[in-house]
Structure formats: structure tokens, C-alpha cells
Amino acid sequence: MSEIDVETMRTDKIKAMAEQSHLCNELVEQIANDSPIIALLDYHLNNDSVFDISCHIDFYQALLELATGLSFIPAFLPYLVLPKNEKSKSISRELIPRFRDILNTYPLTIRGHASPDLSLMDFIRKTNDLSDIILKMSRQFEKSLPERRVVVTEVAKDIARKASLASTKTGQLVVQSLPRTLATEYTDLLRPYQINTHRILNDANKPIFGFTFKKELRNVNPFSSSHKDRTKRIAKELASMHSSLPLNASNSIFVCMDETRCDMLKVLISGPDGTPYQNGLFEFDVFFPTNYPHQPPKCSFLTTGAGAVRFNPNLYNDGKICISILGTWDGRPEEKWNSFCSLLQVLVSIQGLIFSSQPYFNEPGFEKFQGTLKGDDFSRKYNLHIENATLIYAIMEQYENAPPYFKDAEKWLQEVAREIQSNANDPIDQENSVMEGMFVSPMVQRQRVRNLIEEFRNMKNPMEQ
């Protein structure tokens, strides 16, 4: 039997599920309200983890086939098309297309790196086919709606169309004159650069820009059949990151992988607002060991001023990162790595736990001084030291000597800030202006903290008092 015949049978099966399309509206309404069908669709179609979806393919295929069958029942279509309330999203017009798009990042991520997971690729193809059917039925239903109701279901599409505000004309940023918040502009402009590829290895498979884990890199052949499960797992995680990595003006994470290997990464983490790391860009090397995911990824901190500065008690100037999930620091069992953890959890942990507002208290034993006059005073002075180091090594140095593999992201960060400054009269919510002052003259900022650094130099360890 040909593949076309099989798909025809599948389509006929789905249509057969809709043979009860004559059901009266009252009965359909009762089914929709009394059963968890809508809630199940809403919950599971919000899953943005390709890895998790790949572990439950049969379930998600059954879920999509159910949604497809329901789309053939006229009385049930409103429950799929129209959002349940103002905070909800349309299942057929927003959640299903988003679910489909997330899955379609997997073939793009693994292309040229390894053989794909065939069962997942087959599921992606079926997802595309079923999504097309659901969208077709939804459009037919919308033709019968008043224009006002159609607009409600088209909001996501309209926003996406307007969000194509970034275009390169002679290398300049072009922003449409829309009443947008800073957060929206930031996300729309930088999303294309959040996960990218660059030529990091030369033809001899050696790092062009330097890499902390050169020895491990040299000893691993990512195309070996013995490593195929490892490579597939990495590709699924990277595909999930397209929709999971934080990206906003307050904090963001950017990832770059080599054009031929996905097991070595360069990572850029922006310092969160309200911390002494604010506006800084901090670089890391990441390598996946041969027995990944049974062991955590190897990570090294690079923004150390060539070993001149230690940004945090848990970040050493030789690049070592002390954090429970990496196994480099003792912690509770639930904080440690297991095979169900992911690189995303590691990166978010670094950003949230290490780049904190009071890093002074990350030093073991110092937490007992938190909330005391002496402890708060030492913390303030420590923060001044970190702010100065951030200014010199994570802002000035990064923007003057941006690594080639993150040059696009850093260029657009600067362009966004310049555009926002030039459009200062635009109706941008001032509460969202979290990048205000980001590009104040470094000389002005340095002068502002220079005198205060003297206080830090005179600090004494409270543990010794």
C-alpha cells in the first residue's frame, strides 16, 4: 500500500470521527463544558519542549487527530477558533500554528549535524498535515463571523505581520512608526539572532576563536554511530530553545553553535536589571560530554578580563562555575543534574542564581550577615566593585571587541538603544524603559563610580572581624 493510500485512510478515519456533525448545539455545548477536551488541548499545545514532545509522540498525535476530528463538527468549531476569554488564545489559530512552528525548528537545527530522529520527523510531517486541515476548517468558520469577531482571532497574525519591522537597508535599522513598547521592539528585533550558527571550527576541526574544552572536542566524533542518541538529544534541546530562551530588555540569553557541530556552543548572557551586572554581556563556553545527558554539560565562564576579575563568589577568574546543577557545588538532591535536566535549566540557573542583586552573600558563610547593617554595607561596596568591572569588561570591552559569532546580536542591541533614544517622543511606556542609560558615556559612568571603588579597596572580610 502506498504512502498516499495510508494518508487517505488516515484522513478518512478523521472524517469518520466527525460523522456526528449533526449533533445539536446544546449537546455539543454540554460536551465542551463538561469534558476536559478544551482544557487538555489548551494545556498540552502550549508545550514548547521538542524533547518532551518527542518522548510522547503517540499522545500528541492522538491529541492533534482529536482536534482535527472536532474541527469537522460545525457546532464545535467555535470552541477551537474563539478564545475562551481575554487571557486565552485561540486553539486553532494560535496554539496549533505555534506548536507546529516549534516542531519545525528541529529539522533546521539538526540539518548537517547528524541523522534526524525518524519517528519525530514523521510526526512533524503529520503535524503539518493535520494543522493545515484544522486551519482550513477554521477559516471556513470565520467567514460566517461578523468582522469584529474575526479580528479577535486574527490578532496574533496581525501582530506577527507588523512585527516585521526590522529590515536592513544599507546596514541601518528601520522601525515602523507603531505604538510599541520597548519590550516588544526588543523581542521582535533580536529574536532572529537569539540562536544562530557561525564558523567556529576550521577545516582541521580546531577552534578558530579559542575554546575551553579543546581536548574533549578533539576526542569526540559527533558523527559516530555510538553518539547518535547524544546528538539527537542535543538537537531536540536546541530546537526547544527557539521558544524557551529568555529574551527581553531586562535579561536575555543568546546561543551560537558551529556550522558543522551542535555539541559545542558559545553562549552570551545579559546581566539582569536591578543587579550590579545590569547591561553587561557575559560569555560562556559549553560542551556536551560523550555520555550526555547522563552527565551535565561542561561550562566555562570567559568574561574574566583575562583572569583579572572575579565577578561572583561562584564565578572564578579561571572560568570555573560553582553551581549545584553542574555538579561543581554541593546542593540538595533535587538541585543536582539528572538525565531529565537540560542545558536551558543550566543557563537560566546561572542567570538567576549567580547574576543576582546581592552576589556578596553567595560566598559561603556570608549569608548570616544578610539583613544586618554591616552585611548590607559590605554588600553595597561589593556591588560597586562588580558594577565597575561590569562597565569595563562586560560593557565597554564587549561593545568595542564583540566576538564575530555574536556581532549581529550586539550590533542590534546597540541599534535598538539608538533608535529608542532617537524616538524619545514616541508613546513608549516609561516603566518599560529598562534600557534607559544603557549607553551613557562610559567615561561618565566610570567617573561616577571611581571614587566609590576606594571604599571597596578598604573593605575587610567580615568573617575575620
FITOR-433542 format. One record per residue (C-alpha): x, y, z. Coordinates in steps of 0.2 Angstrom, whole numbers, plus 5000, padded with zeros to 4 digits. Example, Ala and Ser with C-alpha at 12.3 -4.5 7.8 and 13.67 -1.06 7.14 Angstrom:
506249785039506849955036
This chain:
500050005000500750174995501050315007499750414999498450275002498950275020498750455022497050445013496450315025497050425040496050575033494550465031494750405049494750585055493250625045492350475052492650545069491650695063490150585057489150655072489250835064487350835065487450845084486350985091487251145098486551105115487350935116489051005109489051145122488751015136490150905130491351055128490851125146490850955155492350875147494150925149494450915130494751105128495751115144496850975138497151055121497551225128498751145141499751025130499851135114500751265125502151145127503751215119504951075123505350975107506250855118504750825129503550815114504750685106504550575122502650575120502350575101500850445102499950555114500250715104499750635088498150575096497850745103498050835086496950695077495650735090495750915087495650885068494050775070493250905081493551035068492350945056490950975068490251145064489551165082491251135090492251255079491851405090492751315104494351285094494351455085493751585098494751615113493851565129494251735137495351885135496851805143496651645132497251605115496351535100496751345099496651335080497351505075498751525088499151375099499151245085500251355072501451395086501551215091501951165073503251305071504151245086504251075080504851135063506451215071507051035074507450985056508351155053509351135069509950955065510250985047512050955043512450895061511850725062510450605056508750655062507650565074506550475060505050455071505050635076505250685058503750585053502750665067503250835062502650795044500950735051500850885062501050995047499650905038498450905052498751085056498351135038496651045039496251125056496751295049495651275033494151225043494451375055494551495040492851425033492051455050492751635052491951685035490251665044490851785059490551965060492152065056492352115074492451935080493651885065494852025071494951945088495551785081496751875069497651965082499251855083499351855064499152045063500552075077501751955068501452045051501852215060503252145069504252135053504852305057506752265057507552275040509252305034509452445022511252495020511552425037510352535046508852495057507152535050505752545063503952565058503052705067501952595078501452625096502552495103503352465120505152445122504952265127504052225110505352315100506752225109506052055107505552075088507252145083508352025092507351865090508251815074509951825082509551735098510051565091511251565076512751475068514451535064516051455058516851425074517951275069519151275054519451135041520551045053519151045066520051165078519351315086519651475077519251585091519851485106518851355116519051305134518651125130519851095115520450925122518650855124518150925107519650845098519250675106517450665101516750625083514950695083514550595068515050425076513550305077513950275095513550465098511950475088510750475103511850615111511750715095509850695093509550745111510650905109509750945093508050925102508551045116509251175104507651165094506651195110507751345115507051445100505451475110506151455128507651555130507351725139507351875128506852045134507652205138507852155156508851995153509251885138510251735133511051715115511751545109512851515094513451345088514651295075514051265057514551085057514451035076513051065088513950995103515051155106514151315110514651495113513351575125513051765129512051805145511551985148511552045166509852065173509152235178509252285197510952195199512752255198512852155181511452265173511852295154513352185154513652045142514451895149515151755138515251565141515951415133514851255133515251075128514150925129515150775136515150605127513950525140512750675139511350685146511850565160513150695165512950885164513650995150515351075153515351265155516651395157516551575161517551685149517251865154518651875167519752015159521051885155520951825173520951995181519252005189518151885198516351935195515551825209515951705223515351575212516251635196518151605197519351705187519951545179518251515172517551385184515751405188515151335205513351285204512351135210511651085193513351075186514050965200515351085204514451135221513651035234511751055234510150975238509750815228508350905218509551035213510850915205510950865187509950715181509650655163507950745163508850915165509351025151510551155146509151285146509051245165510851275167510851435158509351505167510151455184511751545180510751705175509551695190510651625204512351695200511951865192510951915207510652085215511752045231513151925225514151965240513051845250513451705238515051675247514851535259514651595277514251775272512351745271512251765290512651945288511251975276510052105283511252175295512052345294513752285292513252155279512252275269513652395269514952265263513652205250513452385244515352415242515552245234514152285221515152445217516652345213515552225202514752375193516452445189517052285182515452255173515752435165517552395160517452215155515652165151515052335143516552435136517652285130516152185123515552335113517252385107517852205103516252105101516751925096516251885077514951755082513951875092514252035082512552035074511652025091512752155099512552275084510652265085510752285104511652455100510452495086508952465097509552585110510052715097508352705089507452715106508452875110508052955094506252915096506152985114504553065110503652905104502252845116503452715124502952665142504252745153504052605165504752485152506252595148507352475156508752515144508752695149510552745152511252595144512352695133512852835144514652885140515752755148516852905154515452975163514952815171516752775176516952945184515352915194516052755202517952795203517852875220516752745227517952605222519152665235517852615248517952445242519852435242519752475261518452335264518852205277518252025277516852025290517251845294518951905301518152035312
